[in-house]
Amino acid sequence: MRILIIGAGSTGSHLAKLLSGKGHEVIIVDTNENKIENVQKEADVQAYKRDATDVSLYEELDLETIDVVVTVTDKDEVNLLVATLARESGVPEVIARVKSPQIAKLLRKMGIEDVFNPPTLIANLIYSTIEGKRRIATLLPAFLGDYELVSLVIKEGDSSVGKRLGEIEVPEQAKIIAIYDGEKIIEPIPQIEMKPGLHIIALVHKEAVDELLRNFR
């Protein structure tokens, strides 16, 4: 795929390395020359020191031939502009990071579903640690339509404690995608023993949330 990343900060540069390492054609843009030089040293990318608000940039890059646009600058107004231009140009997938919940809501109204709001994500992660010990906590709401990315924490006295993951019935409309033991992410293989403190991370349909919780509690 041909992927355009706007913003070569820690998120943009790391993403560029990951994507270029998988063989994608990656173009990255930033106004900071040092950031551009650093990402060029670490990844096989096309890097440009340009202003992302300069509309002529997108004509030069032939925006209509881009498969994915990711905008992760530290300025919400820039990310909003880039996402809007990409959507208007018919880019199949547009992904934006914004700090303002209001701008995130505006982008979603425009049909841009892949909007990441770091303060909300961090709050949800902390919330999941607290509330996940009692019930299922949503990490990402409305993920893939009617599905949500959720977390629950195994606690003392749960019926699942001592069982293997493969012994626990998981609803058809749910999939365990990872287990976090407090230090690292563990692949959810059937042999893993359920212990207090384990975070179960799952992709689950809204209608199957209660059933998933019952099977672990």
N, C-alpha and C positions, 0 to 999 in steps of 0.2 A: 504493500500500500504506500501511497504518497501522503506523508503526514507533515503538517505544518504546526510547529509549536511556537507560540508567541510568549516570550519570557524565558530567559536563560538563568534564572535563579536556581536555588537548590532543587525545587520540584521539576522545573523544566529541563534542567541539565541531566538530572538523574533519569527522567523519563526518556530523554533523547538517547542516553546510553542503552537503556533497556530495549527500546524499539529498534535502534540501529543494529544492536546485537542479534536481533531476530531477523535481520535482512530487509527491514523496511527502509524506504527512501525517506530520510528525515531532513526537514528544513527547519532551522531554528532562528528566531529573530530577537534581538535585544538592542537597546541603545547603549549598553555598557560594553565597551571594548574588551575589558579584562574578562568578563563573563563569556564573551564570544570566543576569545582565545582559549580559555580554559576548556570549554566544551569541545572545541575542535581538537584539542590535545587528547581528550578522553574518549571521543566517539567519532564514528565515521558519518559525519553530517555535513550538510551545506549550511553554513552559518553566515548571517548577515547582520551588520551593525546598522540598523535602520530604526526609524520611528514607526511604531505600529499604527499610529493614527494617520500616517501618510497614505492616502487611498491609492496613490500610484504604485505603491509597493505590491498590492494585490493584483494589479494589472501585469506587472513584471513577472510575478510568480505564477500567473495564469491560474487564479484561484479556482476556476471552474474544473480544473483537472486534479484538484486536491481531494483525497478521499476522507481525511479526518483533519479537523482544525482543533487544536487544544490551546486555549488562552489562559495563561497562569501568571500574568504580571501582578505586581503588588498594587495596581490601581484598578479599582472596580470599573471606573468609567472607560478605561481602555479595553478591559475584558468585555464590557457590554458592547462597545463599538465593534470590536473584532467579531464577536459572536453574531451580531446583527448582520454585518457584511457577509459573513460566511453563510448564514442562513439564506440571505437574499440571493446569494450566488449559487444556491442549490447544492452546497457541500453536504454529502450524505450524513456525516456525523460531526456534530459540534459539541465540544466539551469545554465548560468554563468553570473557573474557580473565582468565587467572589466572597467578600467579607460581609456584605450587607444582605440580610434576609430579604429586604424589599426588592433589591435588584435580582436576587435569586428567584423570587416569586415572579418578577416581570419576565425574566428569561424563560421560565417554564410556561408562562402564558403565551409566549411567542412560539412555543412548540419545541424549545430546547430543553430536553428532559435531563440530560447529563450535566447537572449543575451541582458543584460541590461548594459547600459553605463551611470552611474549617471550624469556626467557633461552634456551629451546630453539631458537626461531626464529633469534636472533642467533648462537648457537653453530653452527647448521646453515649459516647464510650464510657464516660464517668458514670452516667445514669445507669448504663447497663451493668456496671460493676456493683452498684448499690441495689437497684431494683431487680436485677437478674437473679439475685439470691432468693427472691420471693416469687417472682413471676417472669414472664418473657419481656425483655426490653428491646425496643426497635432501634437498630443502628442506622439503617437507611430506610425511611418510609417510602412507599410507592416505588419500590425497586422492581423494575421490569413489569410495569402495570400493576396487577393485583398481588404481586409477590413482594415480600419485604425481607431485608437482611436483619436477622434478629440474634439475640444472645440470651442464654440462660446460664446460671451458675449452679453447679451441683453443690448441695449442702448436706450436712449431717442429718441423717434420718430420712433422706429421700429413698424411694423404693429402688432407684437405679444404682445406688451405691453398692459396689461389690460385683455388679454385673459387667459383662463385656458389652461393648457398644453393639455388637452383632446380635445380642440377645434382647435388645430393646426395639420394640416395634416403632418404626418411623412412618408417619402418614404418607400416602402416595403423593400428596401435594407438598411434600417437604423433602429437603436434601441437606444432610449434615455436610458442610463444606470445610470445616476446620475445628480444631480443639486447641484452646490456649491454656497452658498449665501455669501461667503467671510469669514465665520466663521465655517461652518459645511457642511457636505454632507447631502443632502436631498433626500429621495426616490422620484423618478419621478412619483408620482401619478397624475391622470388626473385633480384633483382639484387644483393643485398648480397654483397660479396666476403669470403670467410673469411680472417681474419688472426689471427696469434698474439695471444693475450690476450683475444679475444672470449669472452664468457660466453653460451652457448646455454642458454636456459631452455625447458623443454618439459614438457608433460603427457603422460605415457606409462604404458601398461599395464605391470605388473610383468614380464610375460612378454616384453615387447619392449625392455626396457632394454639388454640385451647387443647386440641387433641395432642399436639406435640408436648405441651407442658405436662399434661396428665401422664403421659407415658414415661416421663423422666422423674416425676414427683411420686 
